[in-house]
């Protein structure tokens, strides 16, 4: 199954409750596709990442488990884990391209990054000791601080940009805003 098919299949029905549904695509290295040559592959990978952060912020799903807590969640064995540090590094590296190609998802990702850290009394580095502080500092300085006043877009714009189907189509597709 391709990345596009995997993301679309996993997120069918997400339009009912958006980030509160807890729906995230199954494991894959979506971070490796954030700069893919194919626009639809990039869109799918960026959608997957946005959903991972959004469901985390909503408290309905947690795609990223710190390495030191994995033994309590079923061990290491054959289980594959989304590595938060890979996503931070990929996002910092390609944030300008993501902002250009997918401005709505970019705004959601930045907003989620800011609020995931601001709303908890613990930094990303404290929550995930395996994170490289250099990349976290770059995330803050190059992306988050310049966008500190970013507003979260309306979900209808997210559905349009991701090409996911909203539950109330008339409300989302007939409105020109």
Buried (B, 14 or more C-beta within 10 A) or exposed (E): EEBBEBBBEBBEEBBEBBBBBBBBBEEBBBBEBBBBEEEBBBBBBBBBBBBBBBBBBBEBBEBBBBBEEBEEEEEEEEEEBBBBBBBBBBBBBBBEBBBEBBEBBBBBBBBBBBEBBEEEEEEBBEBBEEBEEEBBEBBBEBBBEEBEEBEBBEBBBBBBBBEBBBEEEEEBEEEEE
